[in-house]
């Protein structure tokens, strides 16, 4: 009797063990699939941020170049580059760094900074520098994670960039002469809300904005609007283009000077930034005849924004469109 019970017990134990092994394999399989998906989403995040930065860079370059007369105290020498290094990313995303390149790169060059964006019609673009190029040296100094921004700043001060890059196992030398632009880098910012910000030294456009806008004109307007805030309303210092972060996973606007705490945004300042913004964009050769649609679309999602309100610092969308379209008519008549 005891023997029979022992046989039954061992048999049940065997099947339970098999069931546990099978269950463990299923759980382990799910974990592996999840880890694989996390890697894919990490690459997608880095790639999307880099692509967004390139878009903003192309639109911002002519605006910053064409309006230097409004940035008298914030002019810089620039080459049209946005650069990053693998160590600029959080450790959890470092394996996805090369997803920031629009072309395939072998993952064996972790020592070198990478050119993530080259602005159209910039000195770097005319010199045929390409996105995805790896920087070996800058003005005869070996580039590394610890010095590449300083080397780029020194090159901007001198106005000459002698850069050695690695592309498809080939080393190529470029000599680039800078151009003068407004020193307010424009970059993306992670947020689920369509919006734009200025902090006195930088301009931020949220990635959600790219799903909301329908035309590059609207992005140009937002850049121009925030440029006006930096030029006329804040007291931040200009920055060299090395300060622009093309893969800004953890960055957001920050107070540049204590005195900015005393600057209050008002409806009048917002209208002023609107009008300067369309002027900055038009001066850069970017039409603004569709910008009103941006505010009309905002009113679809938030009808309460149509009219002015005592409880908001921003004017109503109807008033903003009226002022903007009148300004555009004046600028068109002056051309």
C-alpha positions in Angstrom: 0.0 0.0 0.0 2.8 2.4 0.9 4.6 1.3 -2.2 1.6 2.2 -4.4 1.2 5.6 -2.8 4.9 6.3 -3.4 4.4 5.4 -7.1 1.5 7.8 -7.4 3.4 10.6 -5.6 6.4 10.2 -7.8 4.2 10.2 -10.9 2.4 13.4 -9.9 5.8 15.0 -9.0 7.1 14.1 -12.5 4.1 15.7 -14.3 4.3 18.8 -12.0 7.9 19.2 -12.8 7.3 18.9 -16.5 4.5 21.5 -16.2 6.9 23.8 -14.3 9.6 23.5 -16.9 7.0 24.2 -19.7 5.7 27.2 -17.8 9.2 28.5 -17.2 10.0 28.2 -20.9 6.9 30.1 -21.8 7.7 32.9 -19.4 11.3 33.0 -20.5 10.2 33.2 -24.1 7.9 36.2 -23.3 10.7 38.0 -21.5 13.0 37.5 -24.5 10.3 38.9 -26.9 9.7 41.8 -24.5 13.4 42.6 -24.4 13.6 42.4 -28.1 10.7 44.8 -28.5 12.3 47.2 -25.9 15.4 47.3 -28.2 13.2 48.0 -31.2 11.4 50.8 -29.5 14.6 52.3 -28.2 16.0 52.4 -31.8 12.7 54.0 -32.9 12.9 56.6 -30.2 16.5 57.6 -31.1 15.8 57.5 -34.8 12.6 59.7 -34.5 14.4 62.3 -32.4 17.3 62.5 -34.8 14.9 62.8 -37.8 12.9 65.5 -36.0 16.2 67.4 -35.2 17.2 67.3 -38.9 13.8 68.7 -39.9 14.1 71.5 -37.4 17.7 72.2 -38.4 16.9 72.6 -42.1 14.0 75.1 -41.3 15.9 77.0 -38.5 19.1 77.6 -40.5 17.8 80.2 -43.0 15.8 81.9 -40.2 18.8 82.2 -38.0 21.0 83.3 -40.9 18.6 85.9 -42.4 17.8 87.7 -39.1 21.2 88.4 -37.6 20.4 92.1 -37.7 17.8 91.3 -34.9 20.4 89.3 -33.0 23.1 92.0 -32.6 24.1 90.7 -29.2 23.7 87.0 -30.0 25.6 86.4 -33.2 27.8 83.4 -33.6 29.9 81.7 -36.2 28.4 78.4 -37.3 29.0 75.5 -39.7 25.6 73.9 -39.9 26.3 70.8 -37.8 24.5 69.0 -35.0 26.8 66.4 -33.3 26.3 63.8 -30.6 28.3 61.1 -28.9 27.1 57.7 -27.6 27.8 58.8 -24.0 25.3 61.7 -24.5 22.5 59.2 -24.3 21.3 57.5 -21.1 23.0 54.2 -20.6 19.8 52.3 -21.4 19.7 53.7 -24.9 23.4 53.7 -25.7 23.1 50.5 -27.8 20.6 52.4 -30.1 22.9 55.3 -30.7 23.6 54.5 -34.4 19.9 54.6 -35.1 20.4 58.3 -35.1 22.2 58.0 -38.4 20.1 58.0 -41.7 22.6 55.4 -43.1 23.9 52.1 -41.8 27.0 52.3 -39.6 29.0 49.5 -38.1 28.9 49.5 -34.3 32.6 49.5 -33.8 33.3 53.2 -33.6 32.0 54.1 -30.1 35.0 56.4 -29.6 34.0 58.9 -32.2 31.3 61.6 -32.1 28.7 61.4 -34.9 27.3 64.1 -37.1 23.5 63.7 -36.7 22.4 66.6 -38.8 23.8 68.9 -41.6 21.6 71.9 -42.3 20.6 72.4 -45.9 22.6 75.2 -47.6 25.0 75.5 -44.7 28.8 75.6 -45.0 29.0 72.0 -43.9 26.4 71.0 -46.5 28.2 72.8 -49.3 31.4 71.0 -48.2 29.6 67.7 -48.7 29.8 66.6 -45.0 27.1 64.0 -44.5 24.8 62.9 -41.7 26.2 59.8 -40.1 29.8 60.8 -40.7 32.0 60.0 -37.6 34.4 62.8 -36.5 37.9 61.6 -36.0 39.6 65.0 -35.4 38.8 68.7 -35.3 41.5 71.2 -36.2 44.2 68.5 -35.8 43.0 67.4 -32.4 41.6 63.9 -31.9 37.9 64.1 -31.1 36.5 62.3 -28.1 33.4 62.4 -25.8 35.2 64.7 -23.5 36.4 67.4 -25.9 34.4 67.4 -29.1 32.1 70.3 -28.0 35.0 72.4 -26.8 36.9 71.7 -30.1 33.8 72.7 -32.1 33.4 75.9 -30.1 37.0 76.8 -30.6 36.6 76.2 -34.3 33.5 78.5 -34.3 35.5 81.3 -32.5 38.2 81.1 -35.2 35.6 80.7 -38.0 37.5 77.8 -39.6 36.7 74.1 -39.1 39.3 71.5 -40.3 37.5 68.2 -39.8 38.6 64.7 -40.4 35.6 62.2 -40.7 35.2 58.5 -41.2 32.7 57.3 -43.8 32.4 53.7 -45.0 35.9 52.9 -43.7 37.4 55.9 -45.6 38.9 58.9 -43.9 38.0 62.3 -45.5 39.2 65.8 -44.7 37.0 68.9 -44.9 37.9 72.5 -44.5 34.9 74.6 -43.7 34.5 78.3 -43.3 31.7 79.5 -40.9 28.8 81.8 -41.5 27.2 84.2 -39.0 23.8 83.2 -37.6 21.7 83.9 -34.5 23.1 81.9 -31.6 19.8 80.3 -30.4 20.0 76.5 -31.2 16.7 74.9 -32.1 16.0 71.3 -31.0 13.3 68.8 -30.3 11.8 68.0 -26.9 10.0 64.9 -25.8 6.4 65.8 -24.8 2.9 64.4 -25.8 1.6 68.0 -26.1 2.1 70.1 -29.2 3.9 73.3 -28.1 7.1 75.3 -28.4 9.3 77.0 -25.8 12.1 79.5 -25.4 14.4 79.8 -22.4 16.6 82.7 -23.4 19.3 80.6 -25.1 17.6 77.7 -26.9 14.3 77.0 -28.7 12.4 73.8 -28.1 9.7 72.3 -30.3 7.9 69.2 -28.9 7.8 66.0 -30.9 4.0 66.0 -30.6 4.0 69.2 -32.6 5.1 67.3 -35.7 2.0 65.2 -35.6 -0.1 68.3 -35.3 1.4 70.7 -37.9 0.4 70.3 -41.6 3.1 72.4 -43.2 6.7 73.6 -42.8 5.4 77.1 -42.7 3.9 76.4 -39.3 7.2 75.0 -37.9 8.9 78.1 -39.3 6.4 80.3 -37.5 6.9 78.5 -34.2 10.7 78.9 -34.5 10.3 82.6 -35.4 7.9 83.2 -32.5 10.3 81.6 -29.9 13.2 83.5 -31.5 11.4 86.7 -30.8 11.0 85.7 -27.2 14.7 85.1 -26.9 15.7 88.3 -28.7 13.2 90.7 -27.1 11.9 89.2 -23.9 14.6 87.1 -22.3 18.1 87.9 -21.2 19.8 84.6 -21.9 23.2 84.3 -23.5 23.7 83.0 -27.0 25.1 79.5 -27.5 27.3 77.9 -30.1 25.8 75.2 -32.2 27.6 72.5 -30.3 25.1 73.1 -27.5 22.2 71.8 -29.7 21.3 68.3 -28.7 20.1 66.3 -31.7 19.0 63.3 -29.5 17.4 65.1 -26.5 16.0 62.3 -24.5 16.2 64.0 -21.1 16.4 67.7 -21.9 13.8 70.5 -21.4 13.9 74.3 -21.1 15.6 75.7 -18.1 16.0 79.1 -16.6 19.1 80.8 -17.9 19.2 83.8 -15.7 17.6 84.7 -12.4 16.4 88.0 -13.9 14.2 86.0 -16.2 12.0 85.2 -13.2 10.9 88.8 -13.3 9.8 88.6 -16.9 6.1 87.9 -17.1 4.5 86.7 -20.4 1.5 88.8 -21.4 -1.0 88.8 -24.3 0.9 91.8 -25.7 4.2 90.0 -25.6 2.7 86.9 -27.3 1.2 89.0 -30.0 4.5 90.8 -30.4 6.3 87.4 -30.8 3.7 86.3 -33.3 4.3 89.4 -35.5 8.0 89.2 -35.2 7.8 85.5 -35.9 6.1 85.7 -39.2 8.5 88.5 -40.1 11.5 86.4 -39.3 10.2 83.5 -41.4 9.2 85.6 -44.4 12.7 87.3 -44.3 14.2 83.8 -44.5 12.1 83.2 -47.7 9.5 80.9 -46.0 5.9 81.9 -46.9 3.5 82.3 -44.0 0.2 82.4 -45.8 -1.0 79.1 -44.2 0.0 79.9 -40.6 -3.5 80.9 -39.6 -4.5 77.2 -40.1 -2.4 76.3 -37.1 -4.5 78.4 -34.7 -7.7 77.3 -36.4 -6.7 73.7 -35.8 -5.9 74.5 -32.2 -9.5 75.8 -31.8 -10.9 72.5 -33.0 -9.2 70.7 -30.1 -9.8 73.5 -27.5 -12.7 75.8 -28.6 -12.2 77.9 -25.5 -9.0 79.2 -27.0 -10.9 81.1 -29.7 -11.5 84.1 -27.5 -9.3 86.2 -25.1 -9.6 85.2 -21.5 -8.5 87.0 -18.3 -7.3 83.7 -17.0 -4.8 83.1 -19.8 -1.6 84.9 -20.7 -2.0 83.9 -24.4 -4.5 85.9 -26.5 -7.4 84.2 -28.2 -6.7 82.4 -31.4 -9.2 84.6 -33.4 -7.3 87.7 -32.3 -3.9 86.1 -33.1 -5.0 85.1 -36.6 -6.4 88.6 -37.3 -3.2 90.3 -36.2 -0.9 87.8 -38.1 -2.8 88.1 -41.4 -2.7 91.8 -41.2 1.0 91.7 -40.6 1.5 89.4 -43.5 -0.3 91.9 -45.8 1.9 94.7 -44.6 5.1 92.7 -45.2 3.9 91.6 -48.7 3.2 95.2 -49.7 6.7 96.1 -48.6 8.3 93.5 -50.8 
